[in-house]
Amino acid sequence: MFNRKVAPVRLDQFISAKATSPIPARHPALRDALIQASLDPHVRSIVYVPSASVATQKVELDAIALQCDDGRFLLDVVPARRIRTSEEQQLAQIAVADLGLKSMVLTAEEVRREPRFTNGRLVWSHRYTPVPVGLRLRILLALRDEGPMPLGELLKSILSEVDPAPAVMALACANLVELDLLSQPLGPITIVSYSAQSEIP
């Protein structure tokens, strides 16, 4: 028998349920912006675009595209911008325009805006929490059948031997439930919704 070795995930790579492949995220502000995009119900997918072509010239883009409800955007986190020459910048701008991406510029202050910043980090810290199948189904069925509800109400309705709160956070990271992380700090009145990505027949 051969032992198959699984390649470890690099610390500078970001993994998201909304992305089909790991995304290089060497800057902390970019990582936080990706966390927020992953938990944003209006962001449908996240795509890493390493390069593109302008005429016959290959351009290193190192870009992140967000497919949102209202269009496709280039995630441009100011403190994480790649340093380019003026010629490289011009080619990159042409490539981005050819891809049909509108620019979504985020400053460090915008990325760290509360309560979204702390809420996002708190929820994302539970992304590896294991969720038993039975608990997952009870949470998703409750939200599908009853509709959006306060987090405290949902947790009270779930019969479980373990605290179901981390499971709800993990399901949000898996893009199976949606949390309102913009209105107030995460708590009992935070609204939880069933995600269109959930696969319950």
Disulfide bonds with the S-S distance in Angstrom:
none
